[in-house]
Amino acid sequence: MKPQRPPSKRKLVCFYSAFLLVLLTGCSKVLHWSKAEPQYYRVESPAVDSTMLVLIDPFSKEMWSEMNEVIGQNAQPLNKEKPEGTLNNWVADVMKTEAERFTGKPVDFAISNYGGIRINVLPQGPVTLGRIFEVMPFDNLLVVLQMPGEDLKVFLDHMASEGGWPVSKELRFMISDSTAKDISINGLPLDTQHTYLVAMPDYVANGGDQRHYLQELPRQKLTYVIRDALIDHTRRLAASGDSIVVQKDGRIKNAGMN
């Protein structure tokens, strides 16, 4: 059974659009400039359009009610860090788990781009729907890419040169001289003759973050938004009485550092 989709981001976008309209229509007393002499613009505090506020207020309350829904618990603060962070690990591990659950097929490991995670800390305590939107606001889809080992080595070297990206626990390597060394996947050394199944955002698979060499690789594009995967996973943990628990485990290390 495929995961149920959580509330759409469309409501959030529509609300902010309406709010912006209030600000724009309420602005007054703008100074103009003549053809002869340049003058400064000044926008005074916007006058509130009470009619517009009445219009969007019910929608605003509904949206914030949805965003404030508690969907799970987080046992400790999760941090976004390089070369490895607990928030990095959680996102990548969930991507791998949910890609396998969605497709019913094994995946070797998962990778997320570092910039795709948009907050630095997921606080300890209740996890709301809105908080997951903050972690992953983009509607990026999960993709399972067929990546030859030679291309994977290029990919990991590129990742190492940027200090590390979120990777699931099946992938491990050392960053040395801005390259990836001692690479292992599921406990085995990288095989450049093998093709790996890698879960990642469609943004990366389509060449984002200068990964243009991935564009032509075969892939299975899932109709599953990564943010939805994080929400579904968190809800299932809560349903079983469990919290989000993540530790650093040395999946990415810097040479010469503990």
FENJO-V17419 format. One record per helix or strand of 3 or more residues. SS is the DSSP state (hx for helix, st for strand). FROM is the first residue (numbers start at 0). TO is the last residue. Records with the same first field share a line. If there is no record, write none. Layout:
SS=FROM-TO / FROM-TO
This chain:
hx=9-25 / 49-66 / 85-102 / 113-115 / 128-134 / 148-160 / 201-204 / 207-209 / 211-213 / 225-238
st=69-73 / 108-111 / 124-127 / 140-147 / 170-175 / 178-184 / 194-200 / 218-224 / 251-253
